[in-house]
Amino acid sequence: MAKEFNDPSVALICALFAYGNANLIVRFLEGLDFSLLDAEEEKIRQALSFAYYRFQKAEDTTALFIALRRLRQERTLEEIFYEGYRRDHEVLAGISALISSIENAYTYESRGYRFLLGRVYQKGVHSPYKRWNMFLRWMVRKDHLDMGLWRSVSTADLLMPLDTHTFNVSRKLGLLKRKSYDLKAVFELTEKLKKFDPKDPVKYDFALYRIGQEKLLADLK
């Protein structure tokens, strides 16, 4: 992975925009100037005036950059995440702390921006938090795929970045019984994978995803 992406703020932007067609995602991200995270806010607004992607308008992209710029001047994303996570070692609490901090750093609201960030976890929220959990996988795990930049979080606490590919493959393999693609499915699959490796259940994510992406389901008995 390119050195510039070994930065939690850059990685988070990449993760949050990681939905839809893979080629379009890469094209959009390659068109972003991540050095803007340390630029003046007016320069950010000017440079990103045409940075739109699917549900996100240029204003949404700009809002995220400005919010992260302000946060990185005060504390790290790991510190913010850890404030929510440390009490019960629940990653959803850490994710919620990050979402809240981004919202508070720059007051802005739109439908596209809400889709991009997601909502703070609370009772009644069923989102699988796929992009956030993928970001955490990048930050916490360390191998040829994941960067392992954060040392304060245990791999044992991570949740599966469940997408439709992983969901369908897991059901086909009998790893997942739940029929709904939601947060309960994330919990169920993560617990199932802990039976294979309780210290690092999310390490199976990429393999399951690739089986689905390569459309190998027909080969599974």
MODAHU-V838332 format. One record per helix or strand of 3 or more residues. SS is the DSSP state (H for helix, E for strand). FROM is the first residue (numbers start at 1). LEN is the number of residues. If there is no record, write none. Layout:
((SS;FROM;LEN) (SS;FROM;LEN))
//
This chain:
((H;3;3) (H;8;9) (H;22;9) (H;34;5) (H;41;7) (H;58;15) (H;77;9) (H;91;15) (H;111;7) (H;130;11) (H;155;3) (H;164;9) (H;183;12) (H;201;13) (H;217;3))
//
